[in-house]
Amino acid sequence: MLFNSVDFAIFLPIVFILYWFVTNKNLKLQNFLVFAASYLFYGWWNWRFLSLILFSTIIDYSVGLGLKNEDNQTKRKTLLWISILVNLGFLGLFKYYNFFLDNFITAFSFFGTQIKANSLNIILPVGISFYTFQTLSYSIDVYKRKLEPTKDFIAFSAFVSFFPQLVAGPIERATHLLPQFYKKRTFDYSKAVDGMRQILWGLFKKIVIADNCAEYANLIFNNSADYSGSTLVLGALFFTFQIYGDFSGYSDIAIGTSRLFGFELMRNFNFPYFSRDIAEFWRRWHISLSTWFRDYLYIPLGGSRGGTWMKIRNTFAIFIVSGFWHGANWTFIVWGALNAIYFLPLLITNKNRNNMETVAQGKFFPSIKEMSFMLLTFGLTVFAWIFFRANNIGHAISYISEILSPSLFTIPRFEGTEKALIIIILVVIFVFTEWFGREGQFAISKIESKWNRPVRWTLYSFIIFTIGMFMQTAETPFIYFQF
């Protein structure tokens, strides 16, 4: 079920009414409703893959109970590895089997040996990369004794399958989200209003910015050989705002929806395109994944405690694994490695934590120095996104080669330039709105305290009108569903 669908517009108020007016006096019944609603939400796409979520839930729940009463370190490690192998095994089978098989065959054919093997014709289960990491966080934290294992199977099942963030995050830690299922929730009007405001802004990002930028990003990337370097630059910029609007829009809707039900999810985006260096960008982009890899991969590998070469090794490890997490394609691995290369100078010179505060905090405009660093970081990010969006490495190289040709200095030309100009204007308005709201949790989070009611409702009406005006005729899935 898509957030931007009629189905969800009917589903959400029904669940909301049942949650607060029917099951509100019984916590277990309330948790069961969340669990049932989550399975309905996911099963609406493909009910057959519910068995994967259920199996993963049972395995990690059982591992947790096993770890609770086990003091033998060898047996504890065995239980942990059962969780890791089962969860990553499913992920590897559905997401990476064909990738490794194709590369295995290619490697042997390079040496003159032909191998025949059948690839799997399977559908990638939506959200498997997200809920797999979420359940793993539970097993790992219980193993490390950071979390007391639960005996409440319904609460645990609701945690694993929590519908607002099930298919595209944020990737919640068990230490943060699971305890919220143990506590009685009471309706908070101000939080609900703020949640609705965040949902509205998320829908604007997705429907107005992302979906319309996608139209031109797809046109230009899919026919890149036909366009000039200047047009390809524009295509890369369209994709840059497409992926941000799409993914951060999903996170906004997920967080806002959770607040309607009395849950607080972790922040997943913090205005990343206003970053002054790549280290700051990665503290602000897909925060739940970045911190997951930091805590469960980077630190166990030694983090920054060792010498320079260990720091470099660990940095490349998390960026390449992060790239590979996004998809079974060499383009994602190159994208991850490229970001690692961007990051290394900051790491080696110990400047990777220089920009911890919000840029131009308390000021209307940034300084020339801050603007210069923001533009440089943004340019590096846009360049890396080309590899992320390209069909393959060859496509990315040819795309970049054309950008670096003399045609870069021509006027961009492609079909639908009149509408594209309107979308560019909307993107500019969007960027300015994000800039002026950058000190809040999301761009319009502070308008309650800053603007009076007529101005607020004028803005809300404009956003709703714009969403209606620029909504695509067909429902468009979120880009991170494929990851």
KOLFILUM-714249 format. One record per residue (C-alpha): residue in three letters; x, y, z. Coordinates in pm, 1 decimal, decimal comma. Example, Ala and Ser with C-alpha at 12.3 -4.5 7.8 and 13.67 -1.06 7.14 Angstrom:
2
["ALA" [1230,0 -450,0 780,0]],
["SER" [1367,0 -106,0 714,0]],
REM end
This chain:
483
["MET" [0,0 0,0 0,0]],
["LEU" [139,9 337,4 -101,4]],
["PHE" [126,1 645,1 120,8]],
["ASN" [22,1 849,8 -183,5]],
["SER" [-272,9 625,3 -271,4]],
["VAL" [-649,1 633,8 -221,8]],
["ASP" [-618,8 299,3 -41,7]],
["PHE" [-399,1 453,1 228,4]],
["ALA" [-624,5 759,2 253,8]],
["ILE" [-905,3 516,8 351,4]],
["PHE" [-688,1 279,0 555,7]],
["LEU" [-529,4 541,6 783,7]],
["PRO" [-844,0 702,3 932,0]],
["ILE" [-1004,9 359,5 986,9]],
["VAL" [-702,1 234,3 1181,8]],
["PHE" [-680,7 567,6 1365,6]],
["ILE" [-1044,5 546,4 1480,8]],
["LEU" [-1013,1 181,4 1588,7]],
["TYR" [-685,1 257,7 1766,3]],
["TRP" [-804,3 554,3 1975,6]],
["PHE" [-1175,9 482,5 2016,5]],
["VAL" [-1206,2 101,8 2025,5]],
["THR" [-881,0 -48,9 2156,5]],
["ASN" [-749,2 247,7 2356,2]],
["LYS" [-830,1 96,5 2697,0]],
["ASN" [-630,8 -222,9 2641,2]],
["LEU" [-259,7 -196,6 2553,1]],
["LYS" [-230,2 -555,0 2427,9]],
["LEU" [-535,2 -510,5 2205,8]],
["GLN" [-392,0 -183,5 2077,6]],
["ASN" [-62,3 -354,5 1992,4]],
["PHE" [-250,2 -637,2 1822,1]],
["LEU" [-435,3 -381,4 1609,7]],
["VAL" [-101,3 -225,8 1505,9]],
["PHE" [30,3 -573,5 1422,0]],
["ALA" [-280,9 -668,4 1219,0]],
["ALA" [-293,3 -330,8 1041,9]],
["SER" [76,2 -360,3 955,3]],
["TYR" [30,7 -704,0 799,9]],
["LEU" [-270,2 -577,8 605,1]],
["PHE" [-67,5 -275,4 490,9]],
["TYR" [218,7 -495,2 366,1]],
["GLY" [0,0 -777,5 235,8]],
["TRP" [-190,2 -527,8 20,5]],
["TRP" [119,4 -533,3 -204,3]],
["ASN" [183,9 -909,9 -199,0]],
["TRP" [42,5 -1123,7 82,5]],
["ARG" [277,0 -1415,4 3,3]],
["PHE" [579,9 -1228,0 137,5]],
["LEU" [416,7 -1186,4 477,6]],
["SER" [560,1 -1529,2 555,4]],
["LEU" [912,2 -1384,5 531,5]],
["ILE" [837,5 -1113,8 787,7]],
["LEU" [666,0 -1365,8 1016,1]],
["PHE" [951,9 -1616,2 989,8]],
["SER" [1212,8 -1347,4 1058,6]],
["THR" [1003,3 -1230,4 1355,0]],
["ILE" [979,2 -1581,3 1501,1]],
["ILE" [1352,5 -1645,8 1457,8]],
["ASP" [1463,5 -1323,4 1627,2]],
["TYR" [1202,4 -1350,9 1901,6]],
["SER" [1322,4 -1705,4 1976,8]],
["VAL" [1688,6 -1601,7 1962,5]],
["GLY" [1614,9 -1324,9 2212,2]],
["LEU" [1450,5 -1568,4 2454,4]],
["GLY" [1739,8 -1809,1 2410,2]],
["LEU" [1994,4 -1538,2 2488,1]],
["LYS" [1803,0 -1435,1 2800,6]],
["ASN" [1884,9 -1751,3 2995,4]],
["GLU" [2215,3 -1841,7 2832,6]],
["ASP" [2547,4 -1746,1 2990,4]],
["ASN" [2774,3 -1973,2 2787,7]],
["GLN" [2952,6 -1740,9 2546,0]],
["THR" [2989,5 -2002,2 2271,8]],
["LYS" [2618,3 -2080,3 2277,0]],
["ARG" [2533,8 -1709,2 2285,6]],
["LYS" [2743,3 -1651,7 1973,6]],
["THR" [2575,3 -1947,9 1805,3]],
["LEU" [2232,0 -1799,3 1872,6]],
["LEU" [2342,8 -1461,6 1739,5]],
["TRP" [2481,4 -1619,0 1423,8]],
["ILE" [2153,6 -1802,6 1367,2]],
["SER" [1979,1 -1463,1 1358,7]],
["ILE" [2245,1 -1306,8 1135,9]],
["LEU" [2258,5 -1597,1 887,6]],
["VAL" [1880,3 -1634,4 859,6]],
["ASN" [1816,1 -1263,1 808,6]],
["LEU" [2110,4 -1195,5 578,5]],
["GLY" [2047,6 -1528,8 406,0]],
["PHE" [1699,7 -1418,3 298,8]],
["LEU" [1837,2 -1079,3 196,3]],
["GLY" [2117,7 -1240,8 -2,3]],
["LEU" [1887,6 -1487,2 -176,1]],
["PHE" [1628,8 -1238,7 -290,9]],
["LYS" [1851,7 -938,9 -353,9]],
["TYR" [2203,7 -1058,7 -439,2]],
["TYR" [2189,9 -1417,2 -567,5]],
["ASN" [2162,0 -1324,7 -935,6]],
["PHE" [2426,5 -1052,3 -898,8]],
["PHE" [2686,3 -1291,5 -758,1]],
["LEU" [2589,5 -1561,9 -1005,8]],
["ASP" [2626,2 -1332,1 -1308,4]],
["ASN" [2961,6 -1200,0 -1187,9]],
["PHE" [3080,8 -1554,6 -1111,6]],
["ILE" [2995,5 -1662,0 -1467,4]],
["THR" [3158,9 -1349,5 -1614,5]],
["ALA" [3477,7 -1407,5 -1414,3]],
["PHE" [3517,4 -1762,2 -1540,3]],
["SER" [3435,2 -1667,7 -1900,1]],
["PHE" [3718,1 -1412,9 -1881,6]],
["PHE" [3957,2 -1707,9 -1841,6]],
["GLY" [3794,5 -1900,3 -2123,6]],
["THR" [3572,0 -2126,7 -1914,5]],
["GLN" [3201,4 -2125,4 -1987,9]],
["ILE" [2967,9 -2204,6 -1699,8]],
["LYS" [2597,1 -2261,2 -1736,6]],
["ALA" [2380,9 -2171,0 -1440,8]],
["ASN" [2020,0 -2065,9 -1401,0]],
["SER" [1937,3 -1735,7 -1241,1]],
["LEU" [1637,1 -1701,7 -1013,0]],
["ASN" [1327,8 -1533,1 -1150,8]],
["ILE" [1208,1 -1386,9 -821,2]],
["ILE" [1054,3 -1061,5 -703,3]],
["LEU" [1245,5 -854,8 -449,3]],
["PRO" [1020,8 -829,9 -140,8]],
["VAL" [947,6 -464,9 -69,6]],
["GLY" [1119,6 -339,1 244,4]],
["ILE" [1332,8 -649,2 305,8]],
["SER" [1650,2 -439,7 342,3]],
["PHE" [1479,6 -228,2 607,5]],
["TYR" [1302,2 -477,2 831,3]],
["THR" [1597,7 -719,4 811,3]],
["PHE" [1828,6 -459,3 964,7]],
["GLN" [1562,2 -364,3 1218,9]],
["THR" [1525,0 -719,5 1349,8]],
["LEU" [1903,3 -767,4 1347,1]],
["SER" [1940,1 -465,3 1574,5]],
["TYR" [1724,2 -648,2 1828,8]],
["SER" [1929,7 -968,5 1825,2]],
["ILE" [2260,5 -783,0 1839,1]],
["ASP" [2151,4 -552,5 2122,3]],
["VAL" [2012,7 -842,7 2324,2]],
["TYR" [2339,0 -1031,4 2267,6]],
["LYS" [2536,5 -729,1 2389,6]],
["ARG" [2298,8 -704,6 2688,7]],
["LYS" [2195,1 -353,6 2589,3]],
["LEU" [1832,0 -462,6 2575,6]],
["GLU" [1621,3 -699,5 2782,2]],
["PRO" [1460,8 -959,8 2551,6]],
["THR" [1083,7 -939,6 2529,1]],
["LYS" [836,0 -1213,6 2613,1]],
["ASP" [553,3 -1025,0 2444,4]],
["PHE" [533,9 -1177,1 2095,3]],
["ILE" [258,9 -940,9 1975,6]],
["ALA" [451,9 -629,4 2082,9]],
["PHE" [764,7 -765,4 1914,0]],
["SER" [573,9 -852,2 1596,0]],
["ALA" [424,3 -502,2 1590,1]],
["PHE" [774,3 -356,5 1633,2]],
["VAL" [912,6 -556,5 1339,2]],
["SER" [619,5 -483,7 1106,8]],
["PHE" [519,6 -132,8 1223,0]],
["PHE" [342,9 -12,5 909,1]],
["PRO" [448,5 355,9 892,1]],
["GLN" [816,3 266,1 852,1]],
["LEU" [801,0 -99,0 744,1]],
["VAL" [895,3 -72,6 378,1]],
["ALA" [1132,6 225,8 362,0]],
["GLY" [1237,1 319,9 712,9]],
["PRO" [1355,4 492,1 917,4]],
["ILE" [1541,2 176,5 1027,5]],
["GLU" [1450,2 181,3 1394,6]],
["ARG" [1660,6 39,3 1676,0]],
["ALA" [1492,9 -205,4 1907,6]],
["THR" [1627,0 -4,5 2201,6]],
["HIS" [1428,0 299,5 2083,5]],
["LEU" [1104,1 172,7 1929,3]],
["LEU" [1030,2 -158,3 2103,9]],
["PRO" [994,4 -9,7 2457,2]],
["GLN" [727,2 225,8 2320,3]],
["PHE" [502,8 -77,3 2266,6]],
["TYR" [516,7 -156,7 2639,2]],
["LYS" [383,9 180,7 2754,0]],
["LYS" [27,3 304,1 2749,3]],
["ARG" [-19,3 567,4 2478,8]],
["THR" [-249,4 863,8 2529,8]],
["PHE" [-370,5 1087,1 2252,3]],
["ASP" [-179,8 1415,5 2230,5]],
["TYR" [-357,0 1672,6 2014,4]],
["SER" [-49,1 1891,5 1959,5]],
["LYS" [161,8 1592,0 1851,6]],
["ALA" [-114,1 1473,5 1620,4]],
["VAL" [-138,8 1817,5 1457,8]],
["ASP" [236,7 1829,2 1417,2]],
["GLY" [223,2 1480,1 1268,6]],
["MET" [-38,6 1588,7 1015,5]],
["ARG" [176,9 1888,6 926,5]],
["GLN" [476,5 1661,1 865,4]],
["ILE" [264,3 1423,5 655,9]],
["LEU" [149,6 1718,5 444,3]],
["TRP" [507,7 1832,7 386,4]],
["GLY" [613,7 1477,5 304,3]],
["LEU" [336,4 1447,6 45,9]],
["PHE" [447,0 1777,6 -108,1]],
["LYS" [804,0 1649,7 -134,1]],
["LYS" [691,5 1324,0 -292,2]],
["ILE" [408,6 1430,5 -522,6]],
["VAL" [512,1 1780,2 -628,1]],
["ILE" [892,7 1766,5 -617,0]],
["ALA" [1001,5 1403,4 -652,0]],
["ASP" [742,2 1270,5 -896,7]],
["ASN" [769,8 1566,7 -1131,9]],
["CYS" [1149,7 1574,6 -1119,2]],
["ALA" [1142,0 1199,1 -1189,1]],
["GLU" [959,3 1260,7 -1516,2]],
["TYR" [1253,0 1459,0 -1654,7]],
["ALA" [1527,8 1264,5 -1478,3]],
["ASN" [1397,1 944,3 -1637,9]],
["LEU" [1357,9 1108,1 -1977,4]],
["ILE" [1714,0 1240,2 -1978,3]],
["PHE" [1888,7 940,9 -1819,1]],
["ASN" [1702,9 686,3 -2032,4]],
["ASN" [1792,6 874,8 -2353,8]],
["SER" [2123,8 1027,8 -2246,8]],
["ALA" [2295,3 956,1 -2579,9]],
["ASP" [2053,3 1197,5 -2749,1]],
["TYR" [2123,6 1497,9 -2528,6]],
["SER" [2392,0 1759,6 -2480,0]],
["GLY" [2615,4 1791,4 -2176,1]],
["SER" [2412,4 2084,6 -2043,2]],
["THR" [2092,0 1879,3 -2063,9]],
["LEU" [2262,3 1589,7 -1885,0]],
["VAL" [2365,9 1823,3 -1602,7]],
["LEU" [2002,8 1925,8 -1572,4]],
["GLY" [1904,3 1557,2 -1569,6]],
["ALA" [2146,0 1491,0 -1281,1]],
["LEU" [1998,9 1786,3 -1090,6]],
["PHE" [1645,6 1659,6 -1149,4]],
["PHE" [1746,6 1321,0 -1009,1]],
["THR" [1919,9 1486,9 -712,6]],
["PHE" [1593,7 1647,9 -604,6]],
["GLN" [1389,7 1344,8 -704,6]],
["ILE" [1571,4 1108,5 -470,8]],
["TYR" [1576,6 1357,8 -184,6]],
["GLY" [1211,5 1457,1 -220,9]],
["ASP" [1104,9 1095,6 -261,8]],
["PHE" [1299,1 935,8 21,9]],
["SER" [1286,1 1216,7 277,3]],
["GLY" [919,3 1262,6 184,1]],
["TYR" [853,9 898,5 275,2]],
["SER" [1037,3 946,1 605,7]],
["ASP" [831,9 1258,0 683,2]],
["ILE" [506,4 1072,9 617,6]],
["ALA" [625,5 774,5 824,7]],
["ILE" [730,4 991,3 1119,8]],
["GLY" [414,7 1202,4 1099,9]],
["THR" [189,7 896,2 1079,5]],
["SER" [366,0 740,9 1379,6]],
["ARG" [297,4 1053,7 1584,7]],
["LEU" [-74,8 1013,8 1514,1]],
["PHE" [-53,7 684,8 1703,0]],
["GLY" [163,7 810,7 1986,9]],
["PHE" [498,0 677,8 1860,8]],
["GLU" [820,1 870,3 1806,3]],
["LEU" [1049,7 754,1 1525,3]],
["MET" [1406,7 867,8 1482,6]],
["ARG" [1485,1 1149,5 1243,2]],
["ASN" [1606,7 1024,5 905,6]],
["PHE" [1695,4 1345,6 716,8]],
["ASN" [1827,3 1677,2 844,0]],
["PHE" [1847,6 1907,5 538,9]],
["PRO" [2147,7 1723,3 384,1]],
["TYR" [2184,2 1947,5 78,0]],
["PHE" [2286,2 2237,1 305,0]],
["SER" [2594,1 2043,9 423,1]],
["ARG" [2936,5 2207,7 410,7]],
["ASP" [3134,9 1885,7 366,8]],
["ILE" [3068,0 1519,8 290,9]],
["ALA" [3102,5 1416,2 654,9]],
["GLU" [2822,8 1655,4 745,4]],
["PHE" [2618,7 1529,8 449,9]],
["TRP" [2635,0 1173,9 582,3]],
["ARG" [2532,4 1288,2 928,5]],
["ARG" [2222,4 1437,9 767,6]],
["TRP" [2134,0 1187,7 490,6]],
["HIS" [1954,0 858,6 568,5]],
["ILE" [2059,0 896,7 930,1]],
["SER" [1905,8 566,8 1043,4]],
["LEU" [2117,7 365,7 796,5]],
["SER" [2437,7 567,2 849,6]],
["THR" [2419,6 526,9 1227,0]],
["TRP" [2326,0 158,2 1190,0]],
["PHE" [2645,0 90,7 993,5]],
["ARG" [2843,0 304,9 1238,0]],
["ASP" [2723,8 110,8 1541,9]],
["TYR" [2705,1 -241,2 1400,3]],
["LEU" [2990,5 -241,6 1146,2]],
["TYR" [3229,8 53,7 1176,9]],
["ILE" [3279,3 40,0 1555,9]],
["PRO" [3307,6 -343,8 1571,3]],
["LEU" [3575,3 -322,4 1298,4]],
["GLY" [3773,8 -89,8 1523,7]],
["GLY" [3619,2 242,5 1431,0]],
["SER" [3867,1 528,5 1451,4]],
["ARG" [4065,6 378,2 1737,6]],
["GLY" [4344,6 233,0 1525,7]],
["GLY" [4601,5 390,6 1297,5]],
["THR" [4541,7 577,1 975,2]],
["TRP" [4526,7 264,4 758,6]],
["MET" [4267,3 104,5 984,5]],
["LYS" [4055,8 420,9 967,8]],
["ILE" [4080,0 417,9 587,1]],
["ARG" [3991,7 47,6 571,0]],
["ASN" [3691,7 87,2 800,1]],
["THR" [3570,0 395,3 614,7]],
["PHE" [3581,0 218,2 278,8]],
["ALA" [3411,4 -84,6 434,9]],
["ILE" [3104,4 104,1 558,0]],
["PHE" [3067,3 315,3 243,1]],
["ILE" [3100,9 20,1 5,4]],
["VAL" [2865,8 -195,2 214,2]],
["SER" [2624,9 99,1 226,8]],
["GLY" [2639,8 123,2 -151,1]],
["PHE" [2585,1 -250,9 -189,7]],
["TRP" [2292,4 -235,0 54,0]],
["HIS" [2114,6 -12,4 -197,6]],
["GLY" [2122,7 -266,2 -477,1]],
["ALA" [2295,6 -551,1 -658,4]],
["ASN" [2472,6 -339,4 -917,0]],
["TRP" [2831,6 -219,8 -952,3]],
["THR" [2701,4 135,2 -987,6]],
["PHE" [2600,3 137,1 -620,3]],
["ILE" [2939,1 2,1 -514,8]],
["VAL" [3118,1 274,2 -714,4]],
["TRP" [2881,8 532,1 -564,8]],
["GLY" [2974,9 412,4 -216,3]],
["ALA" [3348,3 406,7 -294,5]],
["LEU" [3328,9 755,3 -442,9]],
["ASN" [3174,2 888,7 -122,7]],
["ALA" [3450,5 715,6 74,1]],
["ILE" [3708,6 897,7 -139,8]],
["TYR" [3529,8 1226,2 -73,0]],
["PHE" [3535,3 1147,5 299,7]],
["LEU" [3901,5 1044,2 332,6]],
["PRO" [4067,7 1390,6 328,2]],
["LEU" [3840,5 1498,7 613,5]],
["LEU" [3915,3 1181,7 808,7]],
["ILE" [4293,8 1198,5 760,5]],
["THR" [4308,9 1565,4 862,9]],
["ASN" [4065,7 1510,3 1154,3]],
["LYS" [3817,9 1760,9 1008,1]],
["ASN" [3530,0 1516,5 969,7]],
["ARG" [3352,0 1661,7 1274,0]],
["ASN" [3410,1 2030,0 1202,6]],
["ASN" [3055,2 2115,7 1098,3]],
["MET" [2832,0 1976,0 1368,7]],
["GLU" [2590,4 2267,2 1406,9]],
["THR" [2327,7 2390,3 1161,7]],
["VAL" [2475,7 2607,6 888,7]],
["ALA" [2429,7 2984,3 947,5]],
["GLN" [2245,1 2911,0 1269,5]],
["GLY" [2033,7 3205,4 1376,4]],
["LYS" [2115,3 3393,5 1055,9]],
["PHE" [1911,9 3476,4 748,7]],
["PHE" [2182,3 3397,4 492,8]],
["PRO" [2508,7 3199,6 503,1]],
["SER" [2848,9 3362,3 471,3]],
["ILE" [3031,6 3351,5 137,3]],
["LYS" [3261,8 3082,5 280,9]],
["GLU" [2968,4 2870,3 396,2]],
["MET" [2792,3 2912,8 62,4]],
["SER" [3108,9 2811,0 -124,0]],
["PHE" [3149,0 2493,3 79,8]],
["MET" [2779,8 2410,4 44,6]],
["LEU" [2796,2 2446,6 -333,3]],
["LEU" [3113,5 2234,8 -350,8]],
["THR" [2959,4 1958,4 -138,1]],
["PHE" [2636,6 1973,8 -336,6]],
["GLY" [2830,8 1948,0 -664,8]],
["LEU" [3022,6 1641,5 -541,7]],
["THR" [2695,7 1484,6 -431,0]],
["VAL" [2527,2 1547,6 -766,6]],
["PHE" [2826,2 1390,8 -944,8]],
["ALA" [2805,4 1079,6 -726,1]],
["TRP" [2428,1 1052,0 -787,2]],
["ILE" [2503,0 996,0 -1157,5]],
["PHE" [2652,2 655,2 -1071,3]],
["PHE" [2359,5 582,5 -839,7]],
["ARG" [2104,0 651,6 -1114,7]],
["ALA" [2289,0 509,2 -1416,7]],
["ASN" [2189,8 168,9 -1553,2]],
["ASN" [2547,3 40,4 -1539,4]],
["ILE" [2905,8 161,9 -1514,7]],
["GLY" [2933,0 213,2 -1891,3]],
["HIS" [2621,3 427,5 -1891,0]],
["ALA" [2760,1 640,7 -1605,3]],
["ILE" [3094,6 690,4 -1782,1]],
["SER" [2932,2 788,4 -2112,6]],
["TYR" [2696,3 1022,8 -1926,0]],
["ILE" [2987,5 1196,3 -1752,1]],
["SER" [3194,0 1204,1 -2072,5]],
["GLU" [2921,6 1395,3 -2252,9]],
["ILE" [2893,4 1640,5 -1964,0]],
["LEU" [3266,5 1710,7 -1997,0]],
["SER" [3235,4 1773,1 -2372,0]],
["PRO" [3193,9 2117,3 -2540,7]],
["SER" [2815,7 2055,6 -2550,2]],
["LEU" [2815,2 2146,8 -2180,0]],
["PHE" [2811,1 2510,1 -2290,9]],
["THR" [2497,2 2482,7 -2503,1]],
["ILE" [2137,8 2559,9 -2403,5]],
["PRO" [1959,4 2252,5 -2257,9]],
["ARG" [1693,8 2115,0 -2493,1]],
["PHE" [1450,7 1828,5 -2433,6]],
["GLU" [1081,4 1749,8 -2461,1]],
["GLY" [848,9 1938,5 -2228,2]],
["THR" [1081,8 2227,7 -2143,4]],
["GLU" [787,5 2458,6 -2064,9]],
["LYS" [654,0 2235,9 -1786,9]],
["ALA" [1010,6 2162,9 -1672,6]],
["LEU" [1063,4 2535,8 -1619,1]],
["ILE" [761,9 2540,0 -1385,7]],
["ILE" [904,0 2241,0 -1195,3]],
["ILE" [1239,7 2419,7 -1163,1]],
["ILE" [1060,3 2721,1 -1012,5]],
["LEU" [882,6 2490,4 -766,1]],
["VAL" [1216,7 2329,7 -674,5]],
["VAL" [1362,5 2676,1 -607,4]],
["ILE" [1063,0 2760,8 -382,7]],
["PHE" [1108,5 2423,9 -210,9]],
["VAL" [1480,4 2489,1 -147,8]],
["PHE" [1410,8 2832,0 0,9]],
["THR" [1135,6 2687,8 222,1]],
["GLU" [1374,2 2418,3 346,4]],
["TRP" [1646,3 2679,1 403,1]],
["PHE" [1428,8 2905,5 616,9]],
["GLY" [1300,5 2605,0 813,9]],
["ARG" [1634,8 2427,5 848,0]],
["GLU" [1652,1 2469,4 1226,8]],
["GLY" [1331,9 2269,8 1277,9]],
["GLN" [1263,9 1897,4 1259,1]],
["PHE" [1120,7 1954,2 910,4]],
["ALA" [1080,2 2261,6 694,0]],
["ILE" [739,6 2381,3 817,9]],
["SER" [760,2 2247,1 1174,1]],
["LYS" [794,9 2587,9 1340,3]],
["ILE" [527,2 2785,4 1159,7]],
["GLU" [287,0 2729,4 1451,3]],
["SER" [497,1 2955,8 1671,4]],
["LYS" [615,0 3199,3 1403,4]],
["TRP" [304,8 3270,8 1193,8]],
["ASN" [-53,3 3357,7 1284,7]],
["ARG" [-343,3 3133,7 1188,5]],
["PRO" [-452,3 3306,9 861,4]],
["VAL" [-95,9 3294,1 725,0]],
["ARG" [-54,1 2928,7 831,3]],
["TRP" [-375,2 2821,0 668,4]],
["THR" [-290,0 3015,6 354,0]],
["LEU" [33,8 2815,0 333,5]],
["TYR" [-146,6 2484,8 401,6]],
["SER" [-400,8 2566,4 132,1]],
["PHE" [-124,3 2649,9 -115,3]],
["ILE" [51,6 2319,4 -43,3]],
["ILE" [-270,3 2119,0 -80,9]],
["PHE" [-359,5 2307,5 -401,1]],
["THR" [-11,3 2246,4 -544,6]],
["ILE" [-28,6 1876,9 -458,2]],
["GLY" [-362,2 1853,0 -639,9]],
["MET" [-231,8 2047,4 -939,8]],
["PHE" [87,3 1846,1 -990,5]],
["MET" [-24,3 1500,0 -883,2]],
["GLN" [53,1 1231,4 -1141,6]],
["THR" [-242,4 1051,9 -1296,6]],
["ALA" [-105,0 714,6 -1182,4]],
["GLU" [17,3 624,9 -833,5]],
["THR" [395,6 630,4 -827,6]],
["PRO" [585,5 403,5 -586,9]],
["PHE" [858,2 543,9 -367,5]],
["ILE" [1207,7 509,2 -512,0]],
["TYR" [1347,1 325,9 -208,6]],
["PHE" [1092,9 44,0 -246,6]],
["GLN" [1342,3 -112,0 -489,8]],
["PHE" [1611,9 -121,5 -223,2]],
REM end
